[in-house]
Amino acid sequence: MRKHLPGVLAAALIACIQLVGCVQMPTEKAGIPDVRPQISFRLIDESVRSAHIFIDGIHMGTAADYMDGVAALRLLPGTHMLKVTFMGATLMEEKFYVGDGVQRTFTVNREF
C-alpha cells in the first residue's frame, strides 16, 4: 500500500489543480471614456473625397478618412485652424473651437 501512496497523492493533487483551475475570479473592468472633441466631414460632391485635410498646418489625411457617420478625427480641446484643399485649391479655411465631448461636422463643397 505504501508504494501506491505517492501515485494516489499525485492524482489527488492533479484533480485539485484541475478543479481550482476552472474557477475564475470575479473581475471588474474599469475604463476611461474618451471625451476628446471630434470632427468629421460631409461632402456635397463625392468627387472631393480625396480633398486633403490640414489641422493647424499638419496634414491629417483625406476627407474620405473622416466621413460623417463613419469615422471622426479626434483633437485636443481648444482652438484649431482647419484647411481643406483639393487639386491645389483651398476649398475651406476656418478657425474653430471645440471642447470636450463635442462632435462637429464640416460640410465640404467643391465650389472654389
Secondary structure, 3 states (H helix, E strand, C coil): CHHHHHHHHHHHHHHHHHHHHCCCCCCCCCCCCCCCCEEEEEECCHHHCCCEEEECCEEEEEHHHHECCCCCEECCCEEEEEEEEECCEEEEEEEEEECCCCEEEEEECCCC
